[in-house]
């Protein structure tokens, strides 16, 4: 095993305050959208008439009007890439190793990047249909869409946002790969990571909670 893969990252930045960020940088309509989705998914029982700012305070995403966590900024800022230019998914369709057929840089709020990246994949992989007499035809994609979506969601949720690289999604002739910046989180060696029964310790706890509330993970 390559020893570099056994290095451990002990940093978590999602709870740190973003220097210079204020309440005005956040889009309260986006917070309301989160509240509606979380209630619909039955992950939260928010009062939808409650002030969204109070919700952010209650769940620890902000500490005051000029103490905005990185998680809150990445999730709900009007322009998350203003301070986190690396918070993107770079998606590409490649042929022959280096010929780029399709290319897109997906930015915006990180929870929206998941579906936008999946849409890119659906546009650039093949699907066949089978008519079996059922009301709806059966679709068979090159790659199972549920698995692709989960892979993208995990990359966006758990990457190290302190590293100045974007997530890279590449579709080639014979594979689909997703590269997420960051070393192994906290004190988890590779043997633990590969154990399906290991206890979860998300690198970005606040982001993971919002993704869970919205049914993304």
Secondary structure, 3 states (H helix, E strand, C coil): CCHHHHCEECCCCCCCECCCCCHHHECHHHHHHHHHHHHHCCCCCCCCCCCHHHHHHHCCCEEECCEEEHHHHHHHECCHHHCCCCCCEEEEEEECCCEEEEEEEECCCHHHHHHHHHHHHHHHCCEEEECCCCCCCEEEECCCHHHHHHHHHHHHHHCCCCCCCCEEEEECCCCEEEECCCCEECCCCHHHHCCCCCCCCCCCHHHHHHHHHCCCC
